[in-house]
Amino acid sequence: GSPVRTHYFLGTCLGALLCIVNTTTSHAASLETELSNMLVEHPQLKAATKTTKGAEKQIEVQESANLPTVAFTGDYGYEWITNPTERANSDGKNDSSLMRSVAGVKVTQNLFDGFATDSAIRSATLTKEETEKGEESTRQNLLIEGITVYLEVLKQARRIEYARENEANIKTQMELEDERVRRGSGIGIDVLNAKSRLQTAKDTRVGYEGDLARAADQFMQVFGHAPDIAAMLDPNPPLNLLPTSLDEAVQLALKENPNLQKADLTSEIANENKRGIYAEYMPSVDLVGSMNFEENKNATIGVRRDYSVLVEANWDLFSGFSTEYAMKKATFDYAASKSTYDYTSRKTIEAARQAWHTLETNQERLALKENDVILKEEIFLDTRKQRENGAEGVDVLNVLDREKEVYETKIKYAELF
């Protein structure tokens, strides 16, 4: 019935679709099983999952800045040097042709960088959380797409079923009118009218078959295989999991919607970016230990060794205002992210309220349409009975019109999925 599709749409708006999908059902082509398999195999969700794992590794990249770095340098080869002192001591001749070898190790441990590393680690952590919310949003979008297309296939199949029943009944009525004509109690125009209605019914059915083909194409894209319509089942809507009121639905949406949570994290990342830029105003302090070995270097015959442990400081006192401008940009970016969060919050509330009202409307329409089907069938049966009894003023068009109304109402009832 109508609560199925609307409820799942509401679930998406509230960010709670995973809570309402029962994955324990074992029917081969049930909605629950199809969704469970899709969440394992769909490439879009696989891509989102791998993106999240990549964001996790970025945290480790930033954390590595807290560890020391070790660098090795070395060279070996022929060296020839000429300089004024050498030439003066050798009557213009150069005797500084030597084979040199140099090796050195340098260990650097940062002691202070204006908290730039701390800011980078926190930004990477927030980015990972933001990516997780994006993955959750992808999962929920796939769920609602899967639910929608599953119900669409069922709806189109049902429309075709009703259309075929309508064709069969019109054909039966046409044959009855043809029999009356042969008996001399009917008129040929009634047969022609019935044939015309039959052609219209066939045209409608062909249109529905085209709609089913398109729904099946989307089904294949979402679930990775063609729908087995004969094995598909009407899902049971878990209405007991719905919020009890509109206010509760809105509050749940604001708390659980992954898009809103992602917007909030984006705002935090923008704020952390300001902290990272502010670190450029601060000095950088490193503890540096080095050891060097030199032999026959720079025309100096013999071996030289040196060892040092130093505290080095570097401070950019003027950067051409680039840091100041970067800070201003970061401030505007942060303000923009806050406004984006406010807008996303409004859209979340709007979606939750619209989904709630749609649910209420469709629940009421379902009962009304169900009664309408019963009423139209009674009118059709009574009209056909009058026609069969030869009631004055009741012709074949009256019967076919009433029958058309029955199937149009049934199709509208099916469309409330």
Backbone torsions as a table, in degrees:
resi	resn	phi	psi	omega
1	GLY	NA	-176.3	-174.1
2	SER	-64.1	-29.7	-177.9
3	PRO	-62.8	-19.4	-173.9
4	VAL	-62.8	-61.7	-174.7
5	ARG	-65.4	-43.2	-177.0
6	THR	-65.9	-38.8	-179.7
7	HIS	-63.8	-42.7	-179.8
8	TYR	-68.3	-34.4	175.1
9	PHE	-62.8	-42.7	177.4
10	LEU	-61.6	-40.1	179.5
11	GLY	-59.9	-37.1	177.9
12	THR	-66.3	-44.3	-179.8
13	CYS	-61.4	-31.4	-179.1
14	LEU	-87.5	-4.7	-178.7
15	GLY	69.8	30.3	-174.4
16	ALA	-129.1	26.3	-176.9
17	LEU	-62.3	-36.0	-177.1
18	LEU	-64.6	-26.6	-179.7
19	CYS	-74.8	-20.3	-174.4
20	ILE	-105.5	0.3	179.0
21	VAL	-94.8	114.7	-179.4
22	ASN	-88.8	107.4	-174.5
23	THR	-90.6	6.4	-178.1
24	THR	-90.1	-12.0	179.7
25	THR	-67.6	139.5	-170.7
26	SER	-110.8	10.0	179.3
27	HIS	-63.2	139.7	-172.3
28	ALA	-59.2	-39.5	-175.9
29	ALA	-122.0	25.5	178.5
30	SER	-70.0	158.2	179.7
31	LEU	-59.7	-42.3	-177.4
32	GLU	-61.3	-44.5	-179.3
33	THR	-67.1	-42.1	179.0
34	GLU	-61.0	-42.2	-179.7
35	LEU	-67.4	-40.7	179.3
36	SER	-60.9	-43.9	179.3
37	ASN	-67.2	-38.1	-179.7
38	MET	-62.5	-40.1	-178.1
39	LEU	-68.2	-15.0	176.3
40	VAL	-91.5	-35.9	-168.3
41	GLU	-105.6	-17.8	-171.6
42	HIS	-67.2	128.1	-176.1
43	PRO	-64.2	-30.4	-179.9
44	GLN	-65.4	-40.0	178.6
45	LEU	-72.9	-35.5	175.5
46	LYS	-60.2	-42.7	178.9
47	ALA	-62.6	-42.3	179.4
48	ALA	-64.3	-38.6	179.1
49	THR	-65.4	-42.3	179.6
50	LYS	-68.0	-34.5	175.9
51	THR	-62.6	-40.0	177.1
52	THR	-62.7	-43.3	179.1
53	LYS	-64.2	-36.7	176.3
54	GLY	-64.1	-38.8	177.8
55	ALA	-65.3	-34.0	176.7
56	GLU	-63.4	-40.5	179.2
57	LYS	-66.9	-29.0	178.7
58	GLN	-64.7	-30.0	175.8
59	ILE	-62.1	-43.9	179.0
60	GLU	-64.0	-35.2	177.3
61	VAL	-60.8	-45.1	-178.7
62	GLN	-70.9	-35.8	179.5
63	GLU	-66.3	-25.5	-179.3
64	SER	-63.6	-18.3	178.9
65	ALA	-67.6	-17.2	177.5
66	ASN	-80.7	-10.3	-179.7
67	LEU	-95.0	154.8	178.9
68	PRO	-70.7	156.4	174.5
69	THR	-110.1	144.4	-179.6
70	VAL	-123.7	126.0	-178.7
71	ALA	-125.3	136.8	177.5
72	PHE	-115.5	134.8	174.9
73	THR	-127.9	149.6	178.3
74	GLY	-168.9	154.6	174.3
75	ASP	-154.6	157.5	178.5
76	TYR	-152.9	133.8	177.8
77	GLY	162.6	-172.3	-176.3
78	TYR	-82.2	137.2	179.7
79	GLU	-133.8	131.9	177.2
80	TRP	-128.4	125.5	-175.8
81	ILE	-131.0	137.8	170.9
82	THR	-128.7	135.6	179.2
83	ASN	-149.1	167.7	-176.0
84	PRO	-58.8	-41.3	-178.5
85	THR	-63.9	-43.2	-179.4
86	GLU	-64.0	-42.0	-179.1
87	ARG	-69.0	-37.3	-180.0
88	ALA	-66.4	-36.2	-177.7
89	ASN	-82.4	-11.1	-176.5
90	SER	-124.5	26.4	179.1
91	ASP	52.5	41.8	176.3
92	GLY	88.2	-4.1	179.5
93	LYS	-92.4	154.3	-178.5
94	ASN	-112.3	119.8	179.8
95	ASP	-115.0	23.5	-174.5
96	SER	-100.5	41.4	177.8
97	SER	-97.0	110.5	-173.4
98	LEU	-140.5	160.7	168.9
99	MET	-94.4	120.0	-176.4
100	ARG	-108.5	154.6	173.3
101	SER	-144.1	134.3	-177.1
102	VAL	-137.2	138.6	175.0
103	ALA	-145.4	143.0	179.9
104	GLY	-153.7	149.3	176.2
105	VAL	-126.9	134.1	-179.4
106	LYS	-130.8	125.6	179.0
107	VAL	-113.8	125.9	-177.2
108	THR	-124.2	127.4	175.6
109	GLN	-122.6	118.0	178.8
110	ASN	-71.0	132.2	178.4
111	LEU	-101.3	-31.4	-178.5
112	PHE	-160.3	129.8	177.4
113	ASP	-132.6	29.8	-179.4
114	GLY	71.4	23.6	-179.4
115	PHE	65.9	22.1	178.4
116	ALA	-65.2	-39.9	179.7
117	THR	-66.1	-43.2	177.5
118	ASP	-58.9	-41.5	179.9
119	SER	-66.5	-40.1	-180.0
120	ALA	-65.8	-38.7	178.4
121	ILE	-65.4	-43.7	-180.0
122	ARG	-66.5	-38.7	177.6
123	SER	-62.6	-40.7	179.0
124	ALA	-66.8	-37.0	178.1
125	THR	-65.6	-43.8	178.4
126	LEU	-65.2	-37.9	178.3
127	THR	-63.9	-39.1	176.8
128	LYS	-63.0	-42.8	177.5
129	GLU	-64.7	-38.5	177.3
130	GLU	-63.3	-40.5	178.6
131	THR	-65.2	-38.1	177.2
132	GLU	-61.5	-40.9	177.5
133	LYS	-66.9	-35.4	174.9
134	GLY	-64.5	-38.6	176.5
135	GLU	-64.3	-41.6	178.4
136	GLU	-64.6	-39.4	177.6
137	SER	-63.4	-41.6	176.7
138	THR	-60.7	-43.2	-179.7
139	ARG	-61.1	-45.2	-178.3
140	GLN	-69.5	-37.2	176.9
141	ASN	-64.1	-38.8	176.9
142	LEU	-66.2	-38.2	178.5
143	LEU	-62.8	-46.7	-178.4
144	ILE	-68.7	-33.7	176.4
145	GLU	-66.8	-41.9	178.1
146	GLY	-64.7	-43.9	178.5
147	ILE	-61.6	-44.9	-177.6
148	THR	-62.5	-46.2	-176.6
149	VAL	-72.5	-32.9	176.6
150	TYR	-61.5	-47.2	179.4
151	LEU	-68.8	-32.0	179.2
152	GLU	-65.5	-42.0	177.8
153	VAL	-62.8	-44.8	177.9
154	LEU	-60.6	-41.6	-178.7
155	LYS	-64.2	-47.6	-178.6
156	GLN	-65.4	-37.9	177.8
157	ALA	-63.5	-38.3	179.7
158	ARG	-69.9	-37.9	177.6
159	ARG	-62.0	-42.3	178.2
160	ILE	-64.1	-39.9	178.5
161	GLU	-59.4	-46.6	178.6
162	TYR	-66.0	-38.3	-179.9
163	ALA	-64.2	-39.7	178.0
164	ARG	-66.7	-40.0	176.3
165	GLU	-61.6	-40.5	178.9
166	ASN	-63.1	-43.4	177.2
167	GLU	-58.7	-46.1	-177.6
168	ALA	-62.4	-41.4	-179.6
169	ASN	-68.9	-39.9	177.7
170	ILE	-64.4	-40.6	178.4
171	LYS	-61.6	-41.7	177.5
172	THR	-62.0	-43.3	179.4
173	GLN	-64.5	-38.8	178.2
174	MET	-62.6	-41.9	179.0
175	GLU	-65.8	-36.3	176.7
176	LEU	-64.1	-42.5	179.7
177	GLU	-66.8	-37.3	178.0
178	ASP	-64.2	-37.7	177.7
179	GLU	-66.0	-38.9	178.0
180	ARG	-62.9	-39.0	179.6
181	VAL	-63.9	-42.7	179.8
182	ARG	-65.3	-30.5	178.0
183	ARG	-81.8	-10.4	-180.0
184	GLY	88.4	7.4	-178.9
185	SER	-105.0	2.2	-179.9
186	GLY	-125.8	177.6	-179.9
187	ILE	-123.8	148.6	-174.8
188	GLY	-63.6	-29.7	-177.8
189	ILE	-63.7	-30.7	178.4
190	ASP	-66.2	-36.9	177.2
191	VAL	-65.6	-42.9	179.6
192	LEU	-64.0	-40.3	177.3
193	ASN	-61.4	-41.5	179.1
194	ALA	-64.7	-40.9	178.1
195	LYS	-63.6	-38.6	179.2
196	SER	-64.0	-43.6	178.4
197	ARG	-65.5	-34.9	178.5
198	LEU	-64.8	-40.2	178.1
199	GLN	-64.4	-40.3	178.4
200	THR	-63.2	-42.0	179.4
201	ALA	-63.6	-40.0	178.4
202	LYS	-64.6	-41.2	178.5
203	ASP	-61.4	-41.4	177.8
204	THR	-62.7	-43.3	179.9
205	ARG	-63.5	-40.5	178.3
206	VAL	-62.1	-39.0	176.6
207	GLY	-62.0	-41.3	177.8
208	TYR	-64.4	-38.0	179.3
209	GLU	-64.1	-36.0	174.8
210	GLY	-65.1	-40.8	177.0
211	ASP	-63.0	-39.2	178.2
212	LEU	-65.5	-39.6	178.9
213	ALA	-61.7	-41.2	178.6
214	ARG	-68.3	-39.0	176.9
215	ALA	-63.9	-38.3	178.3
216	ALA	-65.0	-37.1	177.0
217	ASP	-61.4	-44.7	178.3
218	GLN	-66.4	-37.0	177.3
219	PHE	-58.6	-43.4	179.8
220	MET	-64.4	-38.1	178.3
221	GLN	-64.8	-41.0	-175.5
222	VAL	-76.8	-48.7	-171.8
223	PHE	-99.1	-10.7	176.7
224	GLY	83.2	8.2	177.5
225	HIS	-156.8	163.1	-179.7
226	ALA	-72.5	149.7	179.5
227	PRO	-72.1	137.7	172.2
228	ASP	-96.7	87.0	-170.5
229	ILE	-60.3	-38.4	-178.1
230	ALA	-62.7	-28.3	-177.4
231	ALA	-97.2	-5.8	-178.4
232	MET	-72.6	147.0	-174.8
233	LEU	-122.6	147.2	172.3
234	ASP	-68.5	123.5	-179.1
235	PRO	-71.5	152.4	176.0
236	ASN	-95.8	115.8	-177.6
237	PRO	-70.8	126.3	177.7
238	PRO	-78.9	71.3	-174.2
239	LEU	-64.7	-21.1	179.9
240	ASN	-68.9	-15.1	178.8
241	LEU	-90.8	-3.8	178.5
242	LEU	-69.2	148.0	170.4
243	PRO	-59.6	153.1	-176.2
244	THR	-85.1	-13.5	-178.2
245	SER	-151.5	165.5	178.1
246	LEU	-63.3	-42.0	-179.6
247	ASP	-62.0	-40.6	178.1
248	GLU	-65.1	-38.7	178.9
249	ALA	-63.0	-42.7	180.0
250	VAL	-65.2	-44.5	-179.7
251	GLN	-63.8	-39.4	178.3
252	LEU	-65.6	-38.8	178.0
253	ALA	-63.3	-44.3	-179.8
254	LEU	-66.0	-29.3	-178.3
255	LYS	-84.2	-35.7	-168.6
256	GLU	-110.5	-14.4	-174.1
257	ASN	-64.5	120.5	-176.2
258	PRO	-67.4	-29.8	178.4
259	ASN	-66.2	-37.9	177.7
260	LEU	-70.1	-41.0	177.3
261	GLN	-62.9	-38.5	178.1
262	LYS	-64.9	-40.9	178.3
263	ALA	-62.9	-37.2	178.1
264	ASP	-65.7	-42.0	178.6
265	LEU	-66.7	-37.0	176.4
266	THR	-60.0	-38.5	177.6
267	SER	-65.5	-41.1	178.4
268	GLU	-65.5	-37.9	178.0
269	ILE	-63.7	-41.1	178.3
270	ALA	-63.2	-37.9	178.0
271	ASN	-68.0	-40.2	178.8
272	GLU	-66.6	-30.2	177.5
273	ASN	-62.2	-34.2	175.7
274	LYS	-61.9	-41.0	179.6
275	ARG	-64.9	-38.9	178.6
276	GLY	-64.8	-37.7	178.7
277	ILE	-71.0	-36.5	179.2
278	TYR	-61.0	-28.5	179.2
279	ALA	-61.3	-22.3	179.2
280	GLU	-67.9	-19.5	176.4
281	TYR	-76.3	-14.0	-172.2
282	MET	-100.1	157.4	176.7
283	PRO	-76.4	162.8	174.9
284	SER	-113.9	128.2	-176.7
285	VAL	-120.9	128.2	-178.4
286	ASP	-128.0	146.9	169.0
287	LEU	-98.4	121.1	-172.8
288	VAL	-123.5	123.7	173.4
289	GLY	-115.7	135.3	-177.1
290	SER	-141.7	153.0	176.6
291	MET	-141.4	131.2	-176.2
292	ASN	-132.2	146.0	175.2
293	PHE	-128.3	128.5	-179.1
294	GLU	-133.5	135.9	176.7
295	GLU	-135.3	122.8	179.3
296	ASN	56.9	40.3	-179.0
297	LYS	-93.1	138.2	175.8
298	ASN	55.1	41.3	175.1
299	ALA	70.1	13.5	176.9
300	THR	-99.4	112.0	-176.7
301	ILE	-76.2	133.1	178.4
302	GLY	119.0	-173.5	-176.2
303	VAL	-110.4	137.8	176.6
304	ARG	-127.6	132.7	176.3
305	ARG	-125.1	142.4	174.6
306	ASP	-145.6	147.1	179.8
307	TYR	-133.5	143.2	179.2
308	SER	-152.7	147.9	170.9
309	VAL	-131.4	113.3	-171.7
310	LEU	-128.8	153.6	168.1
311	VAL	-105.3	116.2	-176.9
312	GLU	-109.2	139.0	178.6
313	ALA	-124.6	138.9	176.2
314	ASN	-132.6	133.1	-176.8
315	TRP	-145.3	115.5	174.9
316	ASP	-80.2	109.0	-177.1
317	LEU	-81.5	-23.0	178.4
318	PHE	-149.5	126.6	-177.6
319	SER	-119.7	23.8	-179.5
320	GLY	68.7	28.9	179.6
321	PHE	66.7	9.4	-178.6
322	SER	-64.3	-38.9	178.5
323	THR	-65.5	-41.4	179.5
324	GLU	-62.6	-44.5	179.2
325	TYR	-67.2	-37.5	176.9
326	ALA	-63.0	-37.8	178.0
327	MET	-65.9	-40.2	178.2
328	LYS	-63.8	-42.1	177.9
329	LYS	-62.2	-44.1	179.9
330	ALA	-61.9	-35.1	178.3
331	THR	-65.4	-42.9	177.2
332	PHE	-66.3	-39.8	178.5
333	ASP	-61.2	-40.6	179.4
334	TYR	-65.2	-43.7	178.4
335	ALA	-62.5	-38.6	178.3
336	ALA	-65.6	-39.0	179.9
337	SER	-66.5	-34.3	176.8
338	LYS	-66.8	-40.0	177.3
339	SER	-66.4	-37.8	176.6
340	THR	-62.7	-39.4	177.3
341	TYR	-62.6	-43.3	179.1
342	ASP	-62.2	-41.2	179.1
343	TYR	-65.5	-44.0	178.7
344	THR	-61.4	-37.0	177.4
345	SER	-63.1	-43.0	178.2
346	ARG	-63.1	-43.5	179.8
347	LYS	-65.5	-34.6	177.6
348	THR	-65.0	-44.3	178.1
349	ILE	-63.0	-43.1	179.4
350	GLU	-60.0	-46.6	-178.6
351	ALA	-63.4	-40.6	179.8
352	ALA	-65.8	-42.9	-179.8
353	ARG	-66.3	-42.8	179.5
354	GLN	-64.4	-40.7	179.1
355	ALA	-64.2	-40.3	179.4
356	TRP	-63.2	-46.3	-179.8
357	HIS	-66.3	-36.7	176.4
358	THR	-62.7	-41.0	178.0
359	LEU	-60.8	-48.6	-179.5
360	GLU	-61.9	-42.9	-178.9
361	THR	-63.0	-46.2	-177.7
362	ASN	-68.3	-32.1	176.4
363	GLN	-63.6	-41.7	178.1
364	GLU	-69.2	-42.6	-179.1
365	ARG	-63.9	-34.7	-179.0
366	LEU	-59.9	-47.1	-179.7
367	ALA	-65.5	-41.3	-179.9
368	LEU	-65.5	-42.3	-178.3
369	LYS	-68.8	-33.5	177.9
370	GLU	-64.0	-43.4	177.0
371	ASN	-67.0	-34.3	-179.8
372	ASP	-65.4	-38.2	177.5
373	VAL	-60.9	-45.8	-179.5
374	ILE	-61.8	-44.0	-179.4
375	LEU	-64.0	-45.5	-179.2
376	LYS	-63.3	-37.7	178.5
377	GLU	-64.8	-39.8	178.5
378	GLU	-64.9	-41.3	179.2
379	ILE	-64.1	-42.7	179.7
380	PHE	-62.4	-47.9	-178.4
381	LEU	-62.6	-39.7	178.9
382	ASP	-67.0	-40.7	179.1
383	THR	-65.0	-42.9	179.3
384	ARG	-64.5	-37.5	178.8
385	LYS	-64.5	-41.8	177.7
386	GLN	-62.3	-41.2	179.2
387	ARG	-62.0	-44.4	-179.3
388	GLU	-65.5	-30.0	179.7
389	ASN	-86.8	0.4	177.0
390	GLY	76.4	29.2	180.0
391	ALA	-62.1	140.3	-178.3
392	GLU	-69.6	136.9	177.7
393	GLY	84.3	-1.3	179.0
394	VAL	-108.8	107.4	-179.7
395	ASP	-110.4	-175.8	-176.0
396	VAL	-65.4	-31.2	178.7
397	LEU	-64.2	-37.6	176.8
398	ASN	-60.6	-43.4	-179.9
399	VAL	-64.9	-46.2	-177.9
400	LEU	-67.0	-36.3	177.3
401	ASP	-63.8	-43.7	179.3
402	ARG	-65.0	-38.6	179.0
403	GLU	-66.6	-40.0	177.2
404	LYS	-60.1	-40.6	179.2
405	GLU	-63.1	-36.5	179.6
406	VAL	-61.2	-49.8	-175.0
407	TYR	-75.1	-30.9	173.8
408	GLU	-63.5	-39.8	178.8
409	THR	-68.3	-40.2	177.1
410	LYS	-61.8	-41.2	-180.0
411	ILE	-65.9	-40.9	176.9
412	LYS	-63.5	-35.9	176.9
413	TYR	-63.3	-43.2	178.8
414	ALA	-66.1	-31.1	-178.1
415	GLU	-73.0	-9.1	177.3
416	LEU	-76.6	1.6	174.2
417	PHE	-62.2	NA	NA
